[in-house]
Amino acid sequence: MSLRARVLVVLMCGLLLAAMGLYAYRQIGETRAKITVTRMMELYHFLEYKQPRVLGDENLQRLLVGTKLYPSHLKDAWGNRFQIKVEPDASGQPHYTIRSYGADHRRGDCCSGFVYHRDWDADAVLKDGRWLQVWAEVP
């Protein structure tokens, strides 16, 4: 085999590996987004049921004891702690907002509804059981 053919084979292998890596990266991002959305919904329903007024980490972890939720439910699939806010209405009923900072670990803009499904850096925001912003292909 000539040197030119060998170089061509190496280049083709490199391109193939790069394409496979990009595909894997996208699949991992999509999987993390789906896990995050699921955790946010489970956490929201848990908060609605327990209706805690104090949302510190210790209090939330104490509330999780004896449930089907784990401390990992307090983080998104990228390892960020969910930003959870409680706002009581005029009658004192709590309203919860849960936010994931996404893959970039930074607070982003809100709220455009659906964001491009490959933009894992965008935040997901759930308020009172409704999505203010979420990745488009995540149910």
Backbone as numpy.savetxt, mean C-alpha at the origin, in Angstrom:
# Nx Ny Nz CAx CAy CAz Cx Cy Cz
32.54 -20.25 -33.10 31.69 -19.08 -33.10 32.59 -17.84 -33.10
32.23 -16.91 -33.93 33.04 -15.69 -34.05 32.83 -14.77 -32.86
33.75 -13.84 -32.70 33.66 -12.87 -31.61 32.39 -12.03 -31.73
32.06 -11.66 -32.94 30.85 -10.86 -33.17 29.60 -11.63 -32.73
29.53 -12.90 -33.03 28.38 -13.72 -32.65 28.31 -13.86 -31.12
29.46 -14.03 -30.48 29.49 -14.15 -29.03 29.00 -12.86 -28.36
29.46 -11.73 -28.86 29.03 -10.45 -28.32 27.53 -10.28 -28.50
27.02 -10.67 -29.64 25.59 -10.57 -29.92 24.79 -11.46 -28.96
25.27 -12.66 -28.70 24.59 -13.56 -27.77 24.59 -12.96 -26.36
25.72 -12.42 -25.94 25.81 -11.81 -24.60 24.86 -10.62 -24.50
24.81 -9.78 -25.52 23.90 -8.63 -25.52 22.44 -9.08 -25.47
22.10 -10.08 -26.23 20.72 -10.58 -26.24 20.35 -11.16 -24.86
21.28 -11.87 -24.26 21.02 -12.41 -22.91 20.83 -11.28 -21.91
21.63 -10.25 -22.01 21.50 -9.09 -21.13 20.16 -8.41 -21.29
19.72 -8.23 -22.53 18.41 -7.61 -22.77 17.28 -8.48 -22.24
17.41 -9.77 -22.42 16.39 -10.69 -21.92 16.31 -10.62 -20.39
17.45 -10.62 -19.73 17.48 -10.53 -18.27 16.91 -9.20 -17.78
17.21 -8.12 -18.48 16.67 -6.81 -18.11 15.15 -6.80 -18.25
14.64 -7.38 -19.33 13.19 -7.43 -19.53 12.53 -8.28 -18.45
13.15 -9.39 -18.08 12.60 -10.24 -17.03 12.62 -9.51 -15.68
13.68 -8.76 -15.42 13.76 -8.01 -14.18 12.69 -6.93 -14.10
12.46 -6.23 -15.20 11.42 -5.20 -15.23 10.04 -5.82 -15.00
9.79 -6.96 -15.64 8.51 -7.64 -15.46 8.33 -8.04 -13.99
9.38 -8.61 -13.39 9.30 -9.03 -11.98 9.07 -7.83 -11.07
9.75 -6.73 -11.35 9.58 -5.52 -10.54 8.13 -5.04 -10.59
7.54 -5.05 -11.77 6.15 -4.60 -11.91 5.20 -5.55 -11.17
5.45 -6.84 -11.26 4.60 -7.80 -10.57 4.70 -7.64 -9.06
5.90 -7.41 -8.56 6.08 -7.21 -7.13 5.34 -5.96 -6.67
5.44 -4.89 -7.45 4.73 -3.65 -7.10 3.23 -3.86 -7.07
2.70 -4.56 -8.05 1.26 -4.81 -8.10 0.82 -5.67 -6.92
1.61 -6.67 -6.59 1.29 -7.52 -5.45 1.32 -6.72 -4.15
2.32 -5.88 -3.99 2.39 -5.04 -2.78 1.20 -4.10 -2.70
0.78 -3.55 -3.83 -0.37 -2.65 -3.83 -1.63 -3.39 -3.40
-1.82 -4.60 -3.90 -3.01 -5.39 -3.52 -2.99 -5.75 -2.04
-1.81 -6.12 -1.53 -1.69 -6.43 -0.11 -2.01 -5.18 0.72
-1.50 -4.04 0.30 -1.72 -2.79 1.02 -3.20 -2.43 1.05
-3.87 -2.53 -0.08 -5.29 -2.21 -0.15 -6.09 -3.14 0.76
-5.74 -4.41 0.75 -6.43 -5.37 1.61 -6.22 -5.04 3.08
-4.99 -4.74 3.45 -4.70 -4.38 4.84 -5.45 -3.12 5.25
-5.50 -2.14 4.36 -6.19 -0.89 4.68 -7.68 -1.14 4.94
-8.30 -1.96 4.10 -9.72 -2.26 4.29 -9.96 -3.03 5.58
-9.11 -4.03 5.85 -9.26 -4.79 7.09 -9.07 -3.90 8.31
-8.08 -3.04 8.25 -7.82 -2.13 9.36 -8.98 -1.15 9.54
-9.51 -0.66 8.45 -10.65 0.26 8.55 -11.84 -0.42 9.24
-12.17 -1.63 8.81 -13.31 -2.33 9.41 -13.05 -2.63 10.89
-11.81 -2.94 11.22 -11.44 -3.15 12.61 -11.64 -1.87 13.42
-11.18 -0.75 12.89 -11.33 0.53 13.59 -12.81 0.90 13.76
-13.60 0.64 12.73 -15.03 0.93 12.81 -15.69 0.09 13.89
-15.24 -1.15 14.04 -15.82 -2.03 15.04 -15.40 -1.62 16.46
-14.10 -1.38 16.65 -13.58 -1.05 17.98 -13.78 0.41 18.36
-13.80 1.29 17.39 -13.96 2.73 17.56 -13.03 3.33 18.61
-11.71 3.08 18.47 -10.79 3.69 19.44 -10.71 5.20 19.22
-10.55 5.92 20.30 -10.39 7.37 20.22 -8.91 7.76 20.21
-8.07 6.85 20.75 -6.62 7.08 20.81 -5.97 6.10 19.84
-5.15 6.61 18.91 -4.60 5.77 17.85 -3.11 5.52 17.95
-2.48 5.70 19.08 -1.05 5.44 19.19 -0.72 3.98 18.91
0.53 3.71 18.54 0.95 2.36 18.21 0.66 1.37 19.33
0.98 1.74 20.56 0.76 0.83 21.69 -0.71 0.50 21.84
-1.56 1.50 21.74 -2.99 1.27 21.89 -3.51 0.37 20.76
-3.11 0.64 19.54 -3.57 -0.18 18.42 -3.08 -1.62 18.53
-1.82 -1.80 18.90 -1.30 -3.17 19.05 -2.02 -3.90 20.18
-2.35 -3.21 21.24 -3.10 -3.83 22.34 -4.49 -4.24 21.86
-5.11 -3.41 21.03 -6.43 -3.75 20.51 -6.39 -4.94 19.56
-5.24 -5.15 18.89 -5.12 -6.25 17.93 -5.04 -7.62 18.62
-4.64 -7.64 19.88 -4.50 -8.91 20.60 -5.84 -9.64 20.61
-5.79 -10.91 20.24 -7.00 -11.73 20.24 -7.85 -11.58 18.99
-7.36 -10.86 17.99 -8.09 -10.72 16.72 -7.34 -11.47 15.63
-7.89 -11.45 14.44 -7.24 -12.09 13.29 -6.23 -11.15 12.62
-6.10 -9.94 13.13 -5.15 -9.00 12.58 -3.84 -9.08 13.36
-2.76 -8.79 12.67 -1.42 -8.84 13.27 -0.80 -7.44 13.24
0.27 -7.22 13.99 0.94 -5.92 13.93 1.34 -5.52 12.51
1.55 -6.49 11.63 1.87 -6.15 10.24 0.73 -5.43 9.54
-0.49 -5.55 10.05 -1.63 -4.84 9.47 -1.56 -3.34 9.71
-0.62 -2.91 10.55 -0.45 -1.48 10.79 0.54 -0.86 9.82
1.07 -1.69 8.88 2.03 -1.21 7.88 1.56 -1.63 6.49
1.98 -0.84 5.50 1.69 -1.24 4.12 2.73 -2.29 3.69
2.58 -2.81 2.50 3.46 -3.88 2.02 4.86 -3.38 1.69
5.10 -2.07 1.73 6.44 -1.51 1.54 7.12 -1.26 2.88
6.44 -1.57 3.98 7.02 -1.41 5.31 6.74 -0.07 5.97
5.94 0.77 5.35 5.58 2.07 5.94 4.44 1.88 6.93
4.51 2.58 8.05 3.37 2.60 8.96 2.23 3.37 8.29
1.04 2.83 8.39 -0.11 3.58 7.89 -0.27 4.86 8.70
-0.64 5.91 8.04 -0.98 7.15 8.71 -2.47 7.09 8.98
-2.84 7.02 10.25 -4.24 6.86 10.63 -4.66 8.11 11.40
-5.78 8.67 10.96 -6.28 9.88 11.60 -7.73 9.64 12.00
-8.08 10.08 13.19 -9.48 9.99 13.64 -9.99 11.41 13.84
-11.18 11.66 13.31 -11.83 12.96 13.46 -13.27 12.72 13.91
-13.62 13.16 15.10 -15.01 12.99 15.53 -15.92 14.01 14.86
-17.15 13.58 14.58 -18.12 14.52 14.03 -18.81 15.25 15.19
-19.84 16.02 14.87 -20.51 16.83 15.89 -21.12 15.98 17.00
-21.53 14.75 16.66 -22.13 13.88 17.67 -21.10 13.04 18.41
-19.82 13.20 18.06 -18.76 12.45 18.73 -18.39 11.15 18.06
-19.09 10.79 16.98 -18.77 9.57 16.25 -17.42 9.72 15.55
-16.53 8.74 15.69 -15.22 8.85 15.04 -15.30 8.53 13.54
-14.51 9.25 12.77 -14.36 9.01 11.33 -12.87 8.80 11.08
-12.54 7.71 10.40 -11.14 7.31 10.23 -10.66 7.53 8.81
-9.43 8.00 8.70 -8.72 8.12 7.42 -7.43 7.34 7.55
-7.20 6.45 6.59 -5.98 5.63 6.57 -5.24 5.95 5.29
-3.95 6.20 5.41 -3.14 6.59 4.25 -1.88 5.73 4.17
-1.59 5.24 2.96 -0.33 4.56 2.68 0.52 5.49 1.83
1.78 5.65 2.21 2.68 6.51 1.45 3.20 5.85 0.18
2.96 4.57 -0.01 3.39 3.90 -1.23 4.87 3.55 -1.22
5.38 3.20 -2.39 6.74 2.67 -2.51 7.83 3.67 -2.17
7.56 4.96 -2.35 8.62 5.95 -2.12 8.73 6.39 -0.67
7.85 5.91 0.21 7.89 6.20 1.64 7.68 7.69 1.96
7.10 8.45 1.01 6.89 9.89 1.23 5.43 10.25 0.98
4.97 11.22 1.75 3.61 11.70 1.55 3.52 12.36 0.18
2.49 11.99 -0.55 2.26 12.57 -1.87 0.96 13.33 -1.91
0.59 13.76 -3.10 -0.65 14.50 -3.29 -1.86 13.59 -3.11
-2.96 14.20 -2.80 -4.24 13.52 -2.72 -5.28 14.53 -3.16
-6.23 14.28 -3.79 -6.85 13.00 -4.03 -7.45 13.04 -5.43
-6.89 12.30 -6.31 -7.34 12.31 -7.70 -8.19 11.10 -8.05
-8.61 10.34 -7.08 -9.41 9.15 -7.34 -8.49 7.99 -7.64
-8.48 7.59 -8.90 -7.60 6.48 -9.31 -6.30 7.05 -9.85
-5.20 6.41 -9.51 -3.90 6.79 -10.05 -3.42 5.67 -10.94
-2.53 6.01 -11.86 -2.00 5.02 -12.78 -1.48 3.83 -11.99
-1.89 2.64 -12.36 -1.63 1.46 -11.55 -0.16 1.10 -11.41
0.70 1.63 -12.22 2.13 1.35 -12.07 2.84 2.42 -11.27
2.12 3.43 -10.82 2.72 4.50 -10.03 2.62 4.15 -8.55
3.46 3.22 -8.13 3.40 2.73 -6.75 3.87 3.79 -5.76
4.47 4.88 -6.24 4.88 5.97 -5.35 3.68 6.80 -4.89
2.59 6.75 -5.62 1.41 7.52 -5.25 0.82 6.98 -3.95
0.20 7.84 -3.18 -0.42 7.44 -1.93 -1.78 6.80 -2.20
-2.17 5.90 -1.30 -3.54 5.38 -1.29 -4.20 5.95 -0.04
-5.43 6.44 -0.19 -6.11 7.10 0.93 -7.54 6.55 1.03
-7.86 6.03 2.20 -9.18 5.47 2.49 -9.80 6.30 3.62
-10.97 6.87 3.36 -11.65 7.68 4.39 -13.09 7.20 4.53
-13.45 6.86 5.74 -14.80 6.38 6.03 -15.24 5.26 5.09
-14.31 4.36 4.77 -14.63 3.22 3.93 -14.70 3.50 2.45
-14.37 4.72 2.03 -14.38 5.08 0.61 -12.97 5.46 0.19
-12.61 5.06 -1.00 -11.29 5.40 -1.52 -11.28 6.81 -2.06
-10.45 7.66 -1.48 -10.23 8.98 -2.03 -9.17 8.91 -3.13
-8.26 7.95 -2.98 -7.22 7.71 -4.01 -6.72 6.29 -3.84
-6.61 5.58 -4.96 -6.13 4.19 -4.93 -5.57 3.85 -6.30
-4.70 2.85 -6.33 -4.12 2.39 -7.60 -5.21 1.78 -8.46
-5.21 2.09 -9.74 -6.33 1.80 -10.63 -6.68 0.32 -10.77
-5.73 -0.57 -10.87 -6.07 -1.97 -11.11 -6.23 -2.77 -9.83
-6.15 -2.14 -8.70 -6.34 -2.84 -7.43 -7.82 -2.79 -7.10
-8.45 -3.96 -6.86 -9.90 -3.94 -6.61 -10.26 -3.22 -5.32
